[in-house]
Amino acid sequence: MGFLYSILIGGVAGYIASRIMESHNPWYINVILGIVGGFLGGFVARKLGNDPDNDGLLMNLLIAVGGAILLIFLGRLF
C-alpha cells in the first residue's frame, strides 16, 4: 500500500509542480517527475533527520512537490 500511496502522491505533486514552474511538458512526464521527485524529496528529508513516513499527507505532498520542482528546474538547465 505504501508504494501505491507514493505513486499517487507523486502524481499529484508532479501536476502541482508543473503549474508552479509553468512547465510545458506532457502530463505523463509531469507525473513521472512528481513520482521521482517524491522519492528524491523523501531521501533528502530522511538525510536531514525528518521522517516523512510519519508526517502525514500534507507534509508528504510538500516534500514531493519540492522534489518535482527541483527536477523540473534541473531539466531546464540541460
N, CA, C and O atoms as a printed pandas DataFrame, in Angstrom:
     atom_number atom_name residue_name chain_id  residue_number  x_coord  y_coord  z_coord
0              1         N          MET        A               1    0.809   -1.196    0.000
1              2        CA          MET        A               1    0.000    0.000    0.000
2              3         C          MET        A               1    0.855    1.265    0.000
3              4         O          MET        A               1    0.461    2.277   -0.579
4              5         N          GLY        A               2    2.006    1.216    0.636
5              6        CA          GLY        A               2    2.873    2.381    0.711
6              7         C          GLY        A               2    3.405    2.802   -0.649
7              8         O          GLY        A               2    3.551    3.993   -0.926
8              9         N          PHE        A               3    3.697    1.811   -1.504
9             10        CA          PHE        A               3    4.213    2.121   -2.830
10            11         C          PHE        A               3    3.135    2.783   -3.682
11            12         O          PHE        A               3    3.417    3.757   -4.380
12            13         N          LEU        A               4    1.922    2.278   -3.638
13            14        CA          LEU        A               4    0.818    2.892   -4.394
14            15         C          LEU        A               4    0.503    4.288   -3.875
15            16         O          LEU        A               4    0.193    5.193   -4.650
16            17         N          TYR        A               5    0.583    4.452   -2.581
17            18        CA          TYR        A               5    0.383    5.762   -1.961
18            19         C          TYR        A               5    1.434    6.754   -2.463
19            20         O          TYR        A               5    1.115    7.905   -2.761
20            21         N          SER        A               6    2.685    6.303   -2.556
21            22        CA          SER        A               6    3.776    7.162   -3.043
22            23         C          SER        A               6    3.562    7.558   -4.490
23            24         O          SER        A               6    3.825    8.700   -4.868
24            25         N          ILE        A               7    3.089    6.629   -5.302
25            26        CA          ILE        A               7    2.836    6.930   -6.710
26            27         C          ILE        A               7    1.692    7.931   -6.842
27            28         O          ILE        A               7    1.772    8.855   -7.652
28            29         N          LEU        A               8    0.649    7.761   -6.072
29            30        CA          LEU        A               8   -0.481    8.691   -6.127
30            31         C          LEU        A               8   -0.079   10.087   -5.682
31            32         O          LEU        A               8   -0.397   11.070   -6.352
32            33         N          ILE        A               9    0.614   10.180   -4.563
33            34        CA          ILE        A               9    1.078   11.477   -4.063
34            35         C          ILE        A               9    2.052   12.106   -5.059
35            36         O          ILE        A               9    1.997   13.309   -5.312
36            37         N          GLY        A              10    2.943   11.290   -5.623
37            38        CA          GLY        A              10    3.903   11.794   -6.598
38            39         C          GLY        A              10    3.231   12.323   -7.851
39            40         O          GLY        A              10    3.657   13.336   -8.405
40            41         N          GLY        A              11    2.181   11.644   -8.305
41            42        CA          GLY        A              11    1.453   12.120   -9.480
42            43         C          GLY        A              11    0.792   13.465   -9.250
43            44         O          GLY        A              11    0.839   14.345  -10.109
44            45         N          VAL        A              12    0.180   13.619   -8.099
45            46        CA          VAL        A              12   -0.441   14.906   -7.754
46            47         C          VAL        A              12    0.634   15.974   -7.600
47            48         O          VAL        A              12    0.449   17.112   -8.031
48            49         N          ALA        A              13    1.746   15.611   -6.993
49            50        CA          ALA        A              13    2.838   16.561   -6.806
50            51         C          ALA        A              13    3.410   17.003   -8.142
51            52         O          ALA        A              13    3.750   18.174   -8.309
52            53         N          GLY        A              14    3.522   16.094   -9.088
53            54        CA          GLY        A              14    4.011   16.457  -10.414
54            55         C          GLY        A              14    3.105   17.451  -11.104
55            56         O          GLY        A              14    3.578   18.375  -11.766
56            57         N          TYR        A              15    1.806   17.269  -10.953
57            58        CA          TYR        A              15    0.848   18.208  -11.533
58            59         C          TYR        A              15    0.996   19.589  -10.879
59            60         O          TYR        A              15    1.034   20.605  -11.573
60            61         N          ILE        A              16    1.078   19.622   -9.564
61            62        CA          ILE        A              16    1.206   20.896   -8.846
62            63         C          ILE        A              16    2.515   21.591   -9.211
63            64         O          ILE        A              16    2.542   22.800   -9.441
64            65         N          ALA        A              17    3.608   20.812   -9.262
65            66        CA          ALA        A              17    4.911   21.390   -9.599
66            67         C          ALA        A              17    4.927   21.938  -11.022
67            68         O          ALA        A              17    5.553   22.965  -11.286
68            69         N          SER        A              18    4.245   21.262  -11.936
69            70        CA          SER        A              18    4.211   21.752  -13.319
70            71         C          SER        A              18    3.460   23.069  -13.415
71            72         O          SER        A              18    3.796   23.910  -14.248
72            73         N          ARG        A              19    2.459   23.260  -12.584
73            74        CA          ARG        A              19    1.727   24.531  -12.570
74            75         C          ARG        A              19    2.553   25.634  -11.927
75            76         O          ARG        A              19    2.526   26.777  -12.383
76            77         N          ILE        A              20    3.285   25.300  -10.876
77            78        CA          ILE        A              20    4.128   26.296  -10.209
78            79         C          ILE        A              20    5.258   26.741  -11.131
79            80         O          ILE        A              20    5.547   27.932  -11.239
80            81         N          MET        A              21    5.898   25.773  -11.799
81            82        CA          MET        A              21    7.053   26.065  -12.644
82            83         C          MET        A              21    6.648   26.422  -14.080
83            84         O          MET        A              21    7.513   26.689  -14.914
84            85         N          GLU        A              22    5.370   26.427  -14.369
85            86        CA          GLU        A              22    4.846   26.695  -15.719
86            87         C          GLU        A              22    5.542   25.815  -16.756
87            88         O          GLU        A              22    6.043   26.285  -17.777
88            89         N          SER        A              23    5.551   24.524  -16.449
89            90        CA          SER        A              23    6.183   23.540  -17.321
90            91         C          SER        A              23    5.261   23.223  -18.491
91            92         O          SER        A              23    4.043   23.146  -18.328
92            93         N          HIS        A              24    5.839   23.043  -19.654
93            94        CA          HIS        A              24    5.057   22.724  -20.845
94            95         C          HIS        A              24    5.286   21.275  -21.271
95            96         O          HIS        A              24    5.119   20.929  -22.440
96            97         N          ASN        A              25    5.666   20.439  -20.320
97            98        CA          ASN        A              25    5.846   19.016  -20.586
98            99         C          ASN        A              25    4.487   18.340  -20.714
99           100         O          ASN        A              25    3.493   18.851  -20.197
100          101         N          PRO        A              26    4.430   17.203  -21.394
101          102        CA          PRO        A              26    3.183   16.418  -21.396
102          103         C          PRO        A              26    2.833   15.970  -19.981
103          104         O          PRO        A              26    3.705   15.889  -19.117
104          105         N          TRP        A              27    1.572   15.683  -19.750
105          106        CA          TRP        A              27    1.105   15.358  -18.399
106          107         C          TRP        A              27    1.815   14.141  -17.827
107          108         O          TRP        A              27    2.100   14.112  -16.630
108          109         N          TYR        A              28    2.109   13.139  -18.643
109          110        CA          TYR        A              28    2.730   11.927  -18.112
110          111         C          TYR        A              28    4.182   12.189  -17.689
111          112         O          TYR        A              28    4.678   11.534  -16.772
112          113         N          ILE        A              29    4.859   13.121  -18.331
113          114        CA          ILE        A              29    6.216   13.491  -17.901
114          115         C          ILE        A              29    6.146   14.168  -16.536
115          116         O          ILE        A              29    6.979   13.904  -15.669
116          117         N          ASN        A              30    5.154   15.041  -16.340
117          118        CA          ASN        A              30    4.997   15.706  -15.049
118          119         C          ASN        A              30    4.685   14.706  -13.941
119          120         O          ASN        A              30    5.173   14.853  -12.820
120          121         N          VAL        A              31    3.884   13.699  -14.241
121          122        CA          VAL        A              31    3.572   12.676  -13.247
122          123         C          VAL        A              31    4.837   11.891  -12.895
123          124         O          VAL        A              31    5.092   11.622  -11.721
124          125         N          ILE        A              32    5.620   11.526  -13.896
125          126        CA          ILE        A              32    6.861   10.791  -13.646
126          127         C          ILE        A              32    7.828   11.648  -12.824
127          128         O          ILE        A              32    8.458   11.156  -11.888
128          129         N          LEU        A              33    7.940   12.930  -13.178
129          130        CA          LEU        A              33    8.804   13.828  -12.399
130          131         C          LEU        A              33    8.309   13.950  -10.965
131          132         O          LEU        A              33    9.115   14.039  -10.039
132          133         N          GLY        A              34    7.005   13.954  -10.772
133          134        CA          GLY        A              34    6.451   14.018   -9.420
134          135         C          GLY        A              34    6.766   12.777   -8.610
135          136         O          GLY        A              34    7.094   12.869   -7.427
136          137         N          ILE        A              35    6.666   11.611   -9.245
137          138        CA          ILE        A              35    6.963   10.364   -8.546
138          139         C          ILE        A              35    8.440   10.295   -8.173
139          140         O          ILE        A              35    8.789    9.994   -7.032
140          141         N          VAL        A              36    9.301   10.577   -9.144
141          142        CA          VAL        A              36   10.740   10.561   -8.877
142          143         C          VAL        A              36   11.104   11.660   -7.878
143          144         O          VAL        A              36   11.938   11.450   -6.997
144          145         N          GLY        A              37   10.479   12.827   -8.018
145          146        CA          GLY        A              37   10.717   13.919   -7.078
146          147         C          GLY        A              37   10.277   13.581   -5.669
147          148         O          GLY        A              37   10.905   14.007   -4.700
148          149         N          GLY        A              38    9.204   12.818   -5.550
149          150        CA          GLY        A              38    8.756   12.381   -4.229
150          151         C          GLY        A              38    9.769   11.468   -3.566
151          152         O          GLY        A              38   10.054   11.606   -2.376
152          153         N          PHE        A              39   10.314   10.533   -4.337
153          154        CA          PHE        A              39   11.345    9.659   -3.790
154          155         C          PHE        A              39   12.610   10.448   -3.461
155          156         O          PHE        A              39   13.237   10.215   -2.427
156          157         N          LEU        A              40   12.987   11.382   -4.339
157          158        CA          LEU        A              40   14.162   12.221   -4.097
158          159         C          LEU        A              40   13.952   13.106   -2.868
159          160         O          LEU        A              40   14.839   13.220   -2.023
160          161         N          GLY        A              41   12.788   13.725   -2.771
161          162        CA          GLY        A              41   12.497   14.574   -1.623
162          163         C          GLY        A              41   12.456   13.786   -0.320
163          164         O          GLY        A              41   12.916   14.271    0.713
164          165         N          GLY        A              42   11.909   12.572   -0.362
165          166        CA          GLY        A              42   11.892   11.723    0.824
166          167         C          GLY        A              42   13.290   11.323    1.261
167          168         O          GLY        A              42   13.585   11.268    2.455
168          169         N          PHE        A              43   14.159   11.043    0.279
169          170        CA          PHE        A              43   15.549   10.703    0.582
170          171         C          PHE        A              43   16.256   11.877    1.260
171          172         O          PHE        A              43   16.947   11.699    2.263
172          173         N          VAL        A              44   16.079   13.071    0.708
173          174        CA          VAL        A              44   16.712   14.269    1.280
174          175         C          VAL        A              44   16.149   14.550    2.671
175          176         O          VAL        A              44   16.896   14.909    3.582
176          177         N          ALA        A              45   14.842   14.390    2.838
177          178        CA          ALA        A              45   14.225   14.645    4.143
178          179         C          ALA        A              45   14.760   13.671    5.194
179          180         O          ALA        A              45   15.004   14.063    6.335
180          181         N          ARG        A              46   14.943   12.411    4.817
181          182        CA          ARG        A              46   15.495   11.437    5.762
182          183         C          ARG        A              46   16.946   11.781    6.119
183          184         O          ARG        A              46   17.354   11.621    7.270
184          185         N          LYS        A              47   17.721   12.248    5.145
185          186        CA          LYS        A              47   19.114   12.629    5.422
186          187         C          LYS        A              47   19.186   13.841    6.353
187          188         O          LYS        A              47   20.151   14.000    7.101
188          189         N          LEU        A              48   18.163   14.690    6.302
189          190        CA          LEU        A              48   18.131   15.864    7.175
190          191         C          LEU        A              48   17.542   15.554    8.549
191          192         O          LEU        A              48   17.439   16.439    9.398
192          193         N          GLY        A              49   17.158   14.303    8.765
193          194        CA          GLY        A              49   16.662   13.911   10.078
194          195         C          GLY        A              49   15.154   13.910   10.209
195          196         O          GLY        A              49   14.640   13.709   11.309
196          197         N          ASN        A              50   14.441   14.123    9.145
197          198        CA          ASN        A              50   12.980   14.128    9.173
198          199         C          ASN        A              50   12.481   12.796    8.641
199          200         O          ASN        A              50   13.067   12.254    7.704
200          201         N          ASP        A              51   11.417   12.258    9.213
201          202        CA          ASP        A              51   10.850   11.002    8.728
202          203         C          ASP        A              51    9.521   11.290    8.051
203          204         O          ASP        A              51    8.500   11.425    8.726
204          205         N          PRO        A              52    9.518   11.387    6.711
205          206        CA          PRO        A              52    8.276   11.735    6.010
206          207         C          PRO        A              52    7.195   10.680    6.129
207          208         O          PRO        A              52    6.029   10.974    5.866
208          209         N          ASP        A              53    7.544    9.451    6.519
209          210        CA          ASP        A              53    6.535    8.406    6.652
210          211         C          ASP        A              53    5.594    8.671    7.809
211          212         O          ASP        A              53    4.462    8.187    7.803
212          213         N          ASN        A              54    6.033    9.425    8.796
213          214        CA          ASN        A              54    5.212    9.695    9.969
214          215         C          ASN        A              54    4.634   11.106    9.984
215          216         O          ASN        A              54    3.987   11.493   10.957
216          217         N          ASP        A              55    4.854   11.876    8.933
217          218        CA          ASP        A              55    4.453   13.281    8.947
218          219         C          ASP        A              55    3.054   13.541    8.406
219          220         O          ASP        A              55    2.501   14.613    8.650
220          221         N          GLY        A              56    2.479   12.618    7.698
221          222        CA          GLY        A              56    1.141   12.813    7.193
222          223         C          GLY        A              56    1.099   13.215    5.728
223          224         O          GLY        A              56    2.125   13.421    5.079
224          225         N          LEU        A              57   -0.106   13.315    5.244
225          226        CA          LEU        A              57   -0.349   13.551    3.823
226          227         C          LEU        A              57    0.186   14.892    3.343
227          228         O          LEU        A              57    0.851   14.951    2.309
228          229         N          LEU        A              58   -0.085   15.950    4.057
229          230        CA          LEU        A              58    0.321   17.284    3.614
230          231         C          LEU        A              58    1.837   17.415    3.535
231          232         O          LEU        A              58    2.358   17.962    2.563
232          233         N          MET        A              59    2.544   16.926    4.534
233          234        CA          MET        A              59    3.999   17.021    4.513
234          235         C          MET        A              59    4.579   16.166    3.388
235          236         O          MET        A              59    5.524   16.585    2.720
236          237         N          ASN        A              60    4.029   14.985    3.175
237          238        CA          ASN        A              60    4.489   14.147    2.066
238          239         C          ASN        A              60    4.254   14.830    0.735
239          240         O          ASN        A              60    5.101   14.760   -0.155
240          241         N          LEU        A              61    3.122   15.487    0.585
241          242        CA          LEU        A              61    2.819   16.197   -0.655
242          243         C          LEU        A              61    3.787   17.367   -0.853
243          244         O          LEU        A              61    4.271   17.582   -1.964
244          245         N          LEU        A              62    4.070   18.114    0.194
245          246        CA          LEU        A              62    5.005   19.235    0.090
246          247         C          LEU        A              62    6.416   18.772   -0.253
247          248         O          LEU        A              62    7.108   19.413   -1.043
248          249         N          ILE        A              63    6.841   17.665    0.337
249          250        CA          ILE        A              63    8.169   17.121    0.034
250          251         C          ILE        A              63    8.235   16.678   -1.420
251          252         O          ILE        A              63    9.225   16.933   -2.106
252          253         N          ALA        A              64    7.177   16.012   -1.894
253          254        CA          ALA        A              64    7.156   15.544   -3.278
254          255         C          ALA        A              64    7.101   16.709   -4.263
255          256         O          ALA        A              64    7.747   16.661   -5.310
256          257         N          VAL        A              65    6.344   17.745   -3.945
257          258        CA          VAL        A              65    6.293   18.925   -4.810
258          259         C          VAL        A              65    7.661   19.590   -4.861
259          260         O          VAL        A              65    8.105   20.012   -5.929
260          261         N          GLY        A              66    8.322   19.686   -3.735
261          262        CA          GLY        A              66    9.669   20.263   -3.710
262          263         C          GLY        A              66   10.644   19.469   -4.553
263          264         O          GLY        A              66   11.448   20.048   -5.285
264          265         N          GLY        A              67   10.585   18.159   -4.461
265          266        CA          GLY        A              67   11.456   17.323   -5.277
266          267         C          GLY        A              67   11.142   17.446   -6.758
267          268         O          GLY        A              67   12.055   17.482   -7.583
268          269         N          ALA        A              68    9.860   17.511   -7.107
269          270        CA          ALA        A              68    9.472   17.651   -8.517
270          271         C          ALA        A              68    9.888   19.013   -9.066
271          272         O          ALA        A              68   10.333   19.108  -10.210
272          273         N          ILE        A              69    9.747   20.059   -8.269
273          274        CA          ILE        A              69   10.194   21.392   -8.703
274          275         C          ILE        A              69   11.693   21.374   -8.950
275          276         O          ILE        A              69   12.169   21.952   -9.927
276          277         N          LEU        A              70   12.440   20.717   -8.073
277          278        CA          LEU        A              70   13.883   20.614   -8.259
278          279         C          LEU        A              70   14.218   19.884   -9.559
279          280         O          LEU        A              70   15.118   20.304  -10.286
280          281         N          LEU        A              71   13.517   18.811   -9.855
281          282        CA          LEU        A              71   13.781   18.064  -11.084
282          283         C          LEU        A              71   13.408   18.865  -12.335
283          284         O          LEU        A              71   14.121   18.823  -13.337
284          285         N          ILE        A              72   12.299   19.587  -12.274
285          286        CA          ILE        A              72   11.918   20.430  -13.423
286          287         C          ILE        A              72   12.972   21.516  -13.633
287          288         O          ILE        A              72   13.351   21.807  -14.767
288          289         N          PHE        A              73   13.439   22.107  -12.554
289          290        CA          PHE        A              73   14.477   23.136  -12.641
290          291         C          PHE        A              73   15.758   22.575  -13.243
291          292         O          PHE        A              73   16.355   23.185  -14.130
292          293         N          LEU        A              74   16.177   21.407  -12.755
293          294        CA          LEU        A              74   17.401   20.794  -13.295
294          295         C          LEU        A              74   17.217   20.395  -14.749
295          296         O          LEU        A              74   18.161   20.474  -15.535
296          297         N          GLY        A              75   16.024   19.971  -15.114
297          298        CA          GLY        A              75   15.752   19.622  -16.507
298          299         C          GLY        A              75   15.847   20.828  -17.429
299          300         O          GLY        A              75   16.248   20.700  -18.585
300          301         N          ARG        A              76   15.486   21.983  -16.926
301          302        CA          ARG        A              76   15.587   23.198  -17.738
302          303         C          ARG        A              76   17.029   23.645  -17.952
303          304         O          ARG        A              76   17.345   24.303  -18.943
304          305         N          LEU        A              77   17.903   23.278  -17.005
305          306        CA          LEU        A              77   19.305   23.643  -17.132
306          307         C          LEU        A              77   20.000   22.876  -18.247
307          308         O          LEU        A              77   20.964   23.356  -18.843
308          309         N          PHE        A              78   19.495   21.672  -18.521
309          310        CA          PHE        A              78   20.168   20.829  -19.515
310          311         C          PHE        A              78   19.359   20.779  -20.741
311          312         O          PHE        A              78   19.743   20.122  -21.708
